[in-house]
Amino acid sequence: MTLKIYTKTGDKGETSLIGGTRVPKHHIRIESYGTVDELNSHIGMIRDQDIDQHSKNILIEIQDRLFTIGASLASDPEKSKMKIPDLKEEDVVLLESEIDKMNEELPEMKSFVLPGGHTTVSYCHIARCVCRRAERLTIHLSENDFVADLVIIYLNRLSDYLFVLSRKLSLDLNALEIPWKPRM
């Protein structure tokens, strides 16, 4: 028997959380994990570019962690009895370590930089912006529902990682990094 992709259970604008609780599709929990899913797709786009294998491997790890975050956010903290994977402190440490390694090779930043310079770099900036939105939505969710602290910390660090990755790829791709010069 083939599993059908459509269930028709969401046709009236509701969906189920892990644990069975039905919520509107515009619920902040759905917005949170939906934005994490969107972020994961953008990171897949970066990974599909002509970049170094080490960065691709780290991006695969990040995509796996984003599925973990999505599962956490999709769970009803009061009703789900299902075992869900957890983030670990070393997941954040990996991002910090990668940021530090990339920063060692980058020229010092003296101002903000304008997003762009190369399509691959632009994909990093788009992912960074979506990551910030996922972080904001998750923080909003945490004001009323349980969200593991590491989820918010990870999303915060991931946006930093994506920014530094954009700078590293600018260097690797010999792309022009344009500093922002505010008009006064």
N, CA, C and O of each residue as an XYZ file, in Angstrom:
736
protein
N       0.839     -1.179      0.000
C       0.000      0.000      0.000
C       0.888      1.247      0.000
O       1.842      1.337      0.773
N       0.578      2.174     -0.844
C       1.321      3.424     -0.942
C       0.719      4.447      0.014
O      -0.498      4.614      0.088
N       1.603      5.127      0.745
C       1.166      6.180      1.649
C       0.821      7.414      0.832
O       1.632      7.882      0.033
N      -0.380      7.942      1.029
C      -0.790      9.152      0.311
C      -0.234     10.368      1.030
O      -0.195     10.416      2.259
N       0.194     11.347      0.249
C       0.770     12.560      0.810
C      -0.325     13.475      1.347
O      -0.076     14.273      2.251
N      -1.512     13.368      0.807
C      -2.600     14.228      1.283
C      -3.497     13.451      2.241
O      -3.804     12.278      2.030
N      -3.908     14.149      3.306
C      -4.762     13.512      4.320
C      -6.144     14.146      4.376
O      -7.083     13.540      4.891
N      -6.277     15.348      3.856
C      -7.510     16.140      3.855
C      -7.899     16.620      5.247
O      -8.945     17.249      5.406
N      -7.069     16.332      6.275
C      -7.422     16.752      7.636
C      -7.170     18.236      7.874
O      -7.619     18.786      8.880
N      -6.463     18.884      6.967
C      -6.190     20.310      7.123
C      -7.026     21.192      6.223
O      -6.765     22.390      6.107
N      -8.017     20.621      5.592
C      -8.804     21.372      4.616
C      -9.620     22.502      5.225
O     -10.073     23.393      4.505
N      -9.813     22.482      6.516
C     -10.599     23.541      7.165
C      -9.709     24.517      7.943
O     -10.192     25.263      8.794
N      -8.391     24.505      7.639
C      -7.506     25.499      8.225
C      -6.901     25.124      9.569
O      -6.375     25.982     10.277
N      -6.973     23.844      9.921
C      -6.333     23.382     11.156
C      -5.341     22.288     10.828
O      -5.400     21.665      9.768
N      -4.417     22.067     11.770
C      -3.449     20.989     11.626
C      -3.194     20.394     13.005
O      -3.577     20.982     14.016
N      -2.559     19.250     13.050
C      -2.282     18.583     14.324
C      -0.829     18.743     14.710
O       0.066     18.656     13.869
N      -0.605     18.978     15.987
C       0.741     18.949     16.548
C       1.076     17.509     16.898
O       0.190     16.657     16.964
N       2.360     17.238     17.122
C       2.744     15.927     17.629
C       2.127     15.830     19.022
O       2.406     16.655     19.891
N       1.310     14.846     19.222
C       0.551     14.714     20.461
C      -0.943     14.803     20.192
O      -1.761     14.478     21.053
N      -1.297     15.256     18.967
C      -2.695     15.227     18.548
C      -3.481     16.518     18.701
O      -4.579     16.628     18.156
N      -2.962     17.484     19.413
C      -3.680     18.743     19.590
C      -3.901     19.411     18.238
O      -2.966     19.543     17.448
N      -5.135     19.831     17.971
C      -5.467     20.543     16.736
C      -5.334     22.044     16.986
O      -5.826     22.561     17.989
N      -4.671     22.727     16.077
C      -4.494     24.181     16.166
C      -4.716     24.800     14.793
O      -4.572     24.121     13.776
N      -5.069     26.093     14.755
C      -5.191     26.760     13.450
C      -3.825     26.818     12.758
O      -2.788     26.896     13.417
N      -3.836     26.780     11.453
C      -2.577     26.793     10.706
C      -1.815     28.102     10.860
O      -0.640     28.180     10.499
N      -2.467     29.127     11.391
C      -1.786     30.397     11.624
C      -1.268     30.511     13.060
O      -0.758     31.563     13.445
N      -1.390     29.457     13.846
C      -0.916     29.436     15.244
C       0.584     29.743     15.263
O       1.319     29.343     14.360
N       1.022     30.450     16.290
C       2.432     30.844     16.397
C       3.370     29.630     16.392
O       4.499     29.723     15.910
N       2.912     28.506     16.920
C       3.737     27.290     16.898
C       3.939     26.828     15.456
O       5.040     26.423     15.084
N       2.889     26.887     14.647
C       2.981     26.479     13.240
C       3.852     27.469     12.472
O       4.678     27.073     11.650
N       3.661     28.769     12.749
C       4.504     29.793     12.111
C       5.973     29.561     12.451
O       6.845     29.720     11.597
N       6.247     29.183     13.700
C       7.630     28.966     14.134
C       8.271     27.805     13.392
O       9.333     27.959     12.788
N       7.627     26.639     13.437
C       8.291     25.507     12.792
C       8.198     25.588     11.276
O       9.040     25.025     10.576
N       7.190     26.279     10.758
C       7.112     26.491      9.307
C       8.256     27.372      8.815
O       8.790     27.157      7.727
N       8.626     28.360      9.618
C       9.729     29.239      9.242
C      11.062     28.502      9.357
O      11.973     28.742      8.565
N      11.180     27.616     10.329
C      12.384     26.777     10.433
C      12.481     25.878      9.196
O      13.572     25.662      8.668
N      11.355     25.363      8.743
C      11.336     24.538      7.531
C      11.754     25.363      6.307
O      12.518     24.890      5.465
N      11.251     26.591      6.217
C      11.647     27.493      5.130
C      13.152     27.748      5.173
O      13.825     27.722      4.142
N      13.670     27.995      6.369
C      15.109     28.204      6.546
C      15.892     26.989      6.060
O      16.909     27.132      5.381
N      15.419     25.803      6.404
C      16.098     24.574      5.999
C      16.183     24.481      4.474
O      17.194     24.039      3.930
N      15.121     24.898      3.793
C      15.127     24.881      2.324
C      16.137     25.867      1.761
O      16.824     25.565      0.785
N      16.233     27.046      2.370
C      17.218     28.030      1.915
C      18.646     27.517      2.133
O      19.527     27.742      1.304
N      18.860     26.834      3.242
C      20.188     26.276      3.500
C      20.507     25.180      2.483
O      21.654     25.032      2.062
N      19.495     24.419      2.094
C      19.688     23.441      1.022
C      20.125     24.101     -0.272
O      20.940     23.555     -1.015
N      19.574     25.289     -0.539
C      19.969     26.024     -1.743
C      21.444     26.434     -1.665
O      22.161     26.352     -2.662
N      21.897     26.872     -0.492
C      23.316     27.224     -0.331
C      24.180     25.987     -0.558
O      25.191     26.039     -1.259
N      23.766     24.877      0.044
C      24.529     23.626     -0.058
C      24.626     23.141     -1.500
O      25.593     22.470     -1.862
N      23.633     23.473     -2.328
C      23.631     23.055     -3.731
C      24.549     23.900     -4.616
O      24.701     23.607     -5.802
N      25.155     24.933     -4.058
C      26.047     25.797     -4.832
C      27.436     25.175     -4.929
O      27.740     24.184     -4.264
N      28.257     25.769     -5.755
C      29.629     25.301     -5.940
C      30.493     25.885     -4.820
O      31.190     26.881     -5.012
N      30.433     25.241     -3.637
C      31.200     25.691     -2.478
C      32.043     24.523     -1.964
O      31.878     23.386     -2.407
N      32.945     24.815     -1.030
C      33.857     23.781     -0.521
C      33.093     22.678      0.222
O      32.024     22.909      0.789
N      33.664     21.499      0.200
C      33.010     20.325      0.785
C      32.832     20.462      2.293
O      31.826     20.007      2.836
N      33.777     21.072      2.968
C      33.648     21.243      4.424
C      32.391     22.056      4.756
O      31.627     21.681      5.645
N      32.180     23.154      4.051
C      30.981     23.968      4.283
C      29.718     23.168      3.983
O      28.729     23.264      4.711
N      29.752     22.385      2.915
C      28.593     21.543      2.592
C      28.296     20.562      3.728
O      27.137     20.356      4.091
N      29.350     19.959      4.288
C      29.158     19.002      5.383
C      28.568     19.676      6.615
O      27.700     19.108      7.277
N      29.029     20.875      6.924
C      28.487     21.621      8.071
C      27.024     21.982      7.801
O      26.188     21.905      8.701
N      26.722     22.369      6.579
C      25.337     22.712      6.245
C      24.411     21.501      6.372
O      23.255     21.647      6.771
N      24.906     20.313      6.037
C      24.103     19.093      6.236
C      23.825     18.890      7.730
O      22.703     18.561      8.115
N      24.841     19.085      8.561
C      24.651     18.988     10.018
C      23.598     19.993     10.489
O      22.727     19.664     11.294
N      23.691     21.214      9.977
C      22.733     22.260     10.354
C      21.328     21.871      9.920
O      20.375     22.048     10.680
N      21.187     21.348      8.718
C      19.865     20.928      8.253
C      19.285     19.839      9.152
O      18.088     19.837      9.439
N      20.127     18.926      9.589
C      19.674     17.884     10.510
C      19.196     18.508     11.825
O      18.154     18.119     12.353
N      19.952     19.468     12.350
C      19.560     20.140     13.600
C      18.260     20.915     13.416
O      17.451     20.998     14.340
N      18.055     21.481     12.232
C      16.813     22.212     11.988
C      15.610     21.277     11.974
O      14.519     21.672     12.386
N      15.793     20.037     11.504
C      14.714     19.053     11.615
C      14.441     18.742     13.088
O      13.290     18.572     13.489
N      15.496     18.669     13.880
C      15.331     18.451     15.322
C      14.542     19.595     15.945
O      13.624     19.363     16.732
N      14.896     20.824     15.595
C      14.179     21.998     16.110
C      12.722     21.957     15.647
O      11.809     22.214     16.432
N      12.509     21.637     14.380
C      11.145     21.551     13.859
C      10.306     20.543     14.622
O       9.145     20.809     14.933
N      10.882     19.388     14.925
C      10.149     18.366     15.686
C       9.816     18.880     17.087
O       8.717     18.657     17.593
N      10.758     19.559     17.695
C      10.532     20.123     19.022
C       9.406     21.152     18.989
O       8.520     21.137     19.844
N       9.443     22.031     18.015
C       8.427     23.076     17.913
C       7.063     22.529     17.491
O       6.037     23.137     17.796
N       7.037     21.396     16.797
C       5.782     20.801     16.327
C       5.111     19.944     17.393
O       4.027     19.406     17.167
N       5.746     19.817     18.544
C       5.208     18.968     19.613
C       4.375     19.779     20.587
O       4.720     20.905     20.945
N       3.286     19.188     21.001
C       2.496     19.780     22.073
C       3.208     19.444     23.374
O       3.236     18.279     23.772
N       3.788     20.442     24.049
C       4.594     20.149     25.234
C       3.795     19.504     26.372
O       4.375     18.884     27.263
N       2.479     19.649     26.341
C       1.668     19.080     27.416
C       1.089     17.719     27.081
O       0.729     16.970     27.990
N       0.987     17.371     25.793
C       0.300     16.132     25.418
C       1.162     15.095     24.722
O       0.837     13.908     24.750
N       2.262     15.519     24.094
C       3.045     14.560     23.322
C       3.835     13.640     24.240
O       4.562     14.092     25.125
N       3.681     12.353     24.013
C       4.441     11.337     24.749
C       5.544     10.760     23.859
O       6.321      9.904     24.283
N       5.594     11.242     22.629
C       6.536     10.728     21.651
C       7.947     11.213     21.972
O       8.136     12.377     22.325
N       8.929     10.339     21.855
C      10.334     10.714     22.054
C      10.784     11.525     20.845
O      10.670     11.089     19.699
N      11.297     12.717     21.134
C      11.736     13.634     20.077
C      13.218     13.910     20.286
O      13.663     14.046     21.425
N      13.991     13.994     19.205
C      15.422     14.289     19.374
C      15.619     15.671     20.002
O      14.788     16.564     19.831
N      16.701     15.833     20.713
C      17.008     17.097     21.375
C      18.263     17.710     20.782
O      19.147     17.012     20.287
N      18.317     19.031     20.845
C      19.577     19.716     20.563
C      20.506     19.465     21.735
O      20.060     19.162     22.842
N      21.775     19.591     21.490
C      22.771     19.443     22.544
C      23.661     20.678     22.531
O      23.783     21.361     21.514
N      24.273     20.951     23.659
C      25.166     22.099     23.777
C      26.247     22.057     22.699
O      26.651     23.100     22.184
N      26.722     20.842     22.354
C      27.781     20.744     21.344
C      27.321     21.195     19.952
O      28.151     21.507     19.099
N      26.008     21.231     19.721
C      25.503     21.753     18.450
C      25.793     23.253     18.337
O      26.167     23.744     17.272
N      25.617     23.964     19.439
C      25.925     25.398     19.481
C      27.438     25.598     19.405
O      27.917     26.493     18.709
N      28.178     24.769     20.117
C      29.641     24.863     20.118
C      30.194     24.655     18.705
O      31.148     25.327     18.313
N      29.609     23.736     17.943
C      30.048     23.514     16.565
C      29.898     24.799     15.747
O      30.815     25.183     15.021
N      28.753     25.458     15.862
C      28.554     26.709     15.121
C      29.580     27.756     15.539
O      30.164     28.432     14.691
N      29.800     27.891     16.841
C      30.771     28.874     17.336
C      32.180     28.563     16.837
O      32.917     29.470     16.448
N      32.549     27.300     16.846
C      33.861     26.883     16.366
C      34.029     27.196     14.884
O      35.079     27.678     14.460
N      32.996     26.922     14.103
C      33.049     27.206     12.668
C      33.123     28.705     12.407
O      33.851     29.145     11.517
N      32.380     29.486     13.171
C      32.432     30.945     13.043
C      33.854     31.428     13.323
O      34.406     32.222     12.562
N      34.439     30.948     14.412
C      35.794     31.363     14.791
C      36.810     30.993     13.707
O      37.679     31.798     13.374
N      36.706     29.774     13.155
C      37.648     29.341     12.105
C      37.531     30.226     10.868
O      38.539     30.639     10.294
N      36.303     30.512     10.466
C      36.120     31.341      9.264
C      36.624     32.762      9.521
O      37.256     33.362      8.652
N      36.348     33.298     10.707
C      36.751     34.668     11.027
C      38.260     34.855     11.012
O      38.744     35.948     10.718
N      39.017     33.790     11.328
C      40.480     33.870     11.312
C      41.022     34.217      9.931
O      42.088     34.823      9.817
N      40.295     33.835      8.881
C      40.761     34.041      7.510
C      40.159     35.274      6.851
O      40.551     35.634      5.741
N      39.215     35.926      7.519
C      38.511     37.047      6.899
C      39.131     38.378      7.264
O      39.671     38.536      8.360
N      39.058     39.342      6.351
C      39.517     40.680      6.713
C      38.608     41.251      7.799
O      37.424     40.924      7.885
N      39.197     42.108      8.620
C      38.435     42.718      9.703
C      37.263     43.500      9.116
O      37.391     44.172      8.092
N      36.129     43.395      9.784
C      34.943     44.112      9.338
C      34.908     45.473     10.041
O      34.954     45.548     11.269
N      34.827     46.531      9.258
C      34.829     47.874      9.837
C      33.474     48.549      9.694
O      33.257     49.631     10.239
N      32.565     47.920      8.969
C      31.218     48.462      8.804
C      30.293     47.322      8.395
O      30.741     46.213      8.104
N      29.005     47.612      8.378
C      28.066     46.643      7.826
C      28.376     46.468      6.350
O      28.943     47.361      5.720
N      28.007     45.320      5.797
C      28.194     45.102      4.368
C      26.824     44.948      3.714
O      25.882     44.429      4.312
N      26.743     45.412      2.475
C      25.501     45.271      1.732
C      25.377     43.816      1.266
O      26.322     43.263      0.704
N      24.221     43.201      1.497
C      24.042     41.825      1.025
C      24.219     41.756     -0.487
O      23.736     42.626     -1.213
N      24.906     40.730     -0.958
C      25.075     40.530     -2.389
C      26.521     40.336     -2.776
O      27.375     40.049     -1.938
N      26.778     40.494     -4.044
C      28.122     40.329     -4.580
C      28.260     39.063     -5.410
O      29.091     38.991     -6.315
N      27.447     38.073     -5.099
C      27.449     36.794     -5.823
C      26.167     36.076     -5.408
O      25.721     36.206     -4.269
N      25.584     35.330     -6.320
C      24.327     34.635     -6.017
C      24.450     33.765     -4.770
O      23.543     33.760     -3.938
N      25.529     33.043     -4.626
C      25.722     32.165     -3.471
C      25.759     32.972     -2.177
O      25.189     32.560     -1.167
N      26.420     34.102     -2.208
C      26.495     34.984     -1.041
C      25.093     35.507     -0.708
O      24.709     35.576      0.459
N      24.339     35.873     -1.743
C      22.976     36.358     -1.528
C      22.102     35.290     -0.891
O      21.266     35.600     -0.042
N      22.284     34.030     -1.293
C      21.526     32.943     -0.665
C      21.822     32.876      0.837
O      20.922     32.614      1.635
N      23.063     33.109      1.217
C      23.425     33.123      2.642
C      22.697     34.241      3.379
O      22.194     34.045      4.485
N      22.646     35.403      2.759
C      21.968     36.531      3.404
C      20.466     36.293      3.520
O      19.860     36.645      4.532
N      19.869     35.704      2.504
C      18.437     35.380      2.582
C      18.201     34.386      3.711
O      17.279     34.563      4.507
N      19.018     33.350      3.788
C      18.887     32.356      4.862
C      19.066     33.014      6.229
O      18.353     32.684      7.176
N      20.018     33.944      6.334
C      20.249     34.654      7.601
C      18.996     35.421      8.015
O      18.609     35.398      9.184
N      18.369     36.093      7.071
C      17.145     36.851      7.387
C      15.999     35.925      7.805
O      15.266     36.227      8.747
N      15.849     34.816      7.113
C      14.803     33.848      7.481
C      15.110     33.259      8.854
O      14.196     33.020      9.642
N      16.386     33.024      9.145
C      16.787     32.510     10.454
C      16.404     33.503     11.549
O      15.897     33.102     12.596
N      16.637     34.777     11.320
C      16.261     35.806     12.306
C      14.749     35.814     12.522
O      14.281     35.973     13.649
N      13.984     35.643     11.438
C      12.521     35.587     11.576
C      12.113     34.361     12.381
O      11.243     34.450     13.248
N      12.736     33.214     12.102
C      12.443     32.001     12.867
C      12.753     32.225     14.344
O      11.998     31.791     15.214
N      13.853     32.895     14.620
C      14.233     33.190     16.006
C      13.183     34.085     16.666
O      12.762     33.816     17.791
N      12.760     35.144     15.979
C      11.757     36.053     16.553
C      10.449     35.326     16.837
O       9.852     35.502     17.899
N      10.007     34.510     15.887
C       8.752     33.768     16.078
C       8.868     32.779     17.233
O       7.931     32.613     18.013
N      10.009     32.130     17.337
C      10.219     31.147     18.403
C      10.261     31.837     19.766
O       9.734     31.311     20.746
N      10.878     33.000     19.827
C      10.876     33.771     21.079
C       9.447     34.166     21.443
O       9.049     34.082     22.605
N       8.687     34.593     20.450
C       7.281     34.937     20.691
C       6.526     33.717     21.236
O       5.772     33.831     22.203
N       6.731     32.564     20.617
C       6.098     31.329     21.094
C       6.495     31.039     22.533
O       5.664     30.611     23.333
N       7.761     31.270     22.868
C       8.262     30.934     24.215
C       7.658     31.818     25.309
O       7.761     31.496     26.493
N       7.036     32.918     24.921
C       6.403     33.786     25.915
C       5.177     33.129     26.551
O       4.793     33.481     27.667
N       4.557     32.168     25.840
C       3.352     31.514     26.358
C       3.447     29.994     26.442
O       2.681     29.366     27.172
N       4.382     29.398     25.701
C       4.516     27.936     25.660
C       5.973     27.572     25.891
O       6.872     28.394     25.719
N       6.185     26.330     26.282
C       7.554     25.867     26.500
C       8.302     25.763     25.180
O       7.821     25.172     24.213
N       9.489     26.349     25.165
C      10.464     26.174     24.087
C      11.806     25.987     24.781
O      12.183     26.799     25.626
N      12.519     24.943     24.439
C      13.827     24.694     25.044
C      14.754     25.877     24.759
O      14.814     26.377     23.636
N      15.470     26.313     25.786
C      16.396     27.449     25.644
C      17.384     27.246     24.507
O      17.709     28.189     23.784
N      17.866     26.005     24.347
C      18.864     25.731     23.298
C      18.335     26.004     21.892
O      19.110     26.311     20.986
N      17.025     25.895     21.708
C      16.446     26.177     20.387
C      16.685     27.639     20.023
O      17.123     27.948     18.915
N      16.397     28.525     20.955
C      16.570     29.960     20.706
C      18.057     30.296     20.569
O      18.443     31.067     19.691
N      18.873     29.726     21.422
C      20.318     29.965     21.353
C      20.863     29.486     20.006
O      21.649     30.185     19.367
N      20.443     28.298     19.579
C      20.935     27.742     18.315
C      20.553     28.638     17.139
O      21.387     28.929     16.281
N      19.296     29.074     17.098
C      18.857     29.934     15.993
C      19.629     31.251     15.986
O      19.974     31.770     14.924
N      19.898     31.789     17.175
C      20.667     33.021     17.271
C      22.075     32.825     16.717
O      22.559     33.642     15.934
N      22.726     31.745     17.124
C      24.087     31.468     16.672
C      24.109     31.128     15.190
O      25.058     31.470     14.483
N      23.059     30.450     14.718
C      23.009     30.076     13.305
C      22.947     31.317     12.416
O      23.563     31.334     11.350
N      22.230     32.337     12.823
C      22.189     33.546     11.994
C      23.579     34.181     11.925
O      23.971     34.705     10.882
N      24.322     34.135     13.029
C      25.711     34.628     13.013
C      26.564     33.785     12.063
O      27.344     34.314     11.271
N      26.398     32.464     12.159
C      27.145     31.559     11.282
C      26.867     31.889      9.812
O      27.792     31.958      9.002
N      25.595     32.090      9.471
C      25.231     32.362      8.079
C      25.825     33.676      7.588
O      26.205     33.794      6.423
N      25.907     34.667      8.482
C      26.530     35.931      8.095
C      28.022     35.725      7.822
O      28.542     36.186      6.806
N      28.700     35.038      8.725
C      30.142     34.821      8.546
C      30.381     33.920      7.329
O      31.351     34.118      6.597
N      29.516     32.944      7.110
C      29.636     32.107      5.909
C      29.500     32.966      4.652
O      30.205     32.736      3.670
N      28.607     33.944      4.672
C      28.463     34.821      3.497
C      29.763     35.563      3.224
O      30.153     35.729      2.069
N      30.430     36.007      4.273
C      31.707     36.708      4.109
C      32.793     35.761      3.606
O      33.585     36.122      2.736
N      32.828     34.547      4.158
C      33.821     33.559      3.729
C      33.621     33.222      2.255
O      34.583     33.150      1.490
N      32.370     33.018      1.866
C      32.105     32.670      0.466
C      32.385     33.851     -0.455
O      32.788     33.655     -1.602
N      32.178     35.070      0.028
C      32.569     36.253     -0.760
C      34.062     36.195     -1.070
O      34.492     36.454     -2.194
N      34.838     35.849     -0.046
C      36.286     35.744     -0.220
C      36.625     34.596     -1.169
O      37.404     34.771     -2.105
N      36.037     33.415     -0.926
C      36.308     32.236     -1.763
C      35.954     32.477     -3.230
O      36.653     32.018     -4.133
N      34.861     33.202     -3.451
C      34.349     33.403     -4.809
C      34.877     34.688     -5.443
O      34.496     35.057     -6.554
N      35.766     35.359     -4.704
C      36.337     36.615     -5.184
C      35.236     37.622     -5.525
O      35.323     38.354     -6.511
N      34.194     37.639     -4.680
C      33.064     38.550     -4.882
C      33.354     39.874     -4.180
O      34.076     39.922     -3.184
N      32.794     40.912     -4.703
C      32.976     42.236     -4.128
C      32.097     42.378     -2.885
O      30.880     42.205     -2.952
N      32.716     42.691     -1.770
C      31.985     42.939     -0.532
C      31.904     44.457     -0.367
O      32.914     45.124     -0.143
N      30.703     44.983     -0.481
C      30.522     46.441     -0.464
C      30.131     46.889      0.950
O      29.094     46.479      1.470
N      30.967     47.730      1.564
C      30.621     48.227      2.899
C      29.488     49.248      2.808
O      29.378     49.992      1.833
N      28.666     49.267      3.825
C      27.607     50.265      3.917
C      28.213     51.570      4.400
O      28.865     51.621      5.443
N      27.991     52.622      3.630
C      28.470     53.946      4.000
C      27.253     54.827      4.202
O      26.690     55.341      3.235
N      26.838     55.009      5.458
C      25.618     55.784      5.705
C      25.750     57.218      5.201
O      26.777     57.871      5.385
N      24.689     57.685      4.565
C      24.640     59.067      4.091
C      24.275     59.965      5.267
O      23.273     59.729      5.942
N      25.055     60.958      5.506
C      24.783     61.858      6.634
C      24.556     63.266      6.139
O      24.312     64.169      6.939
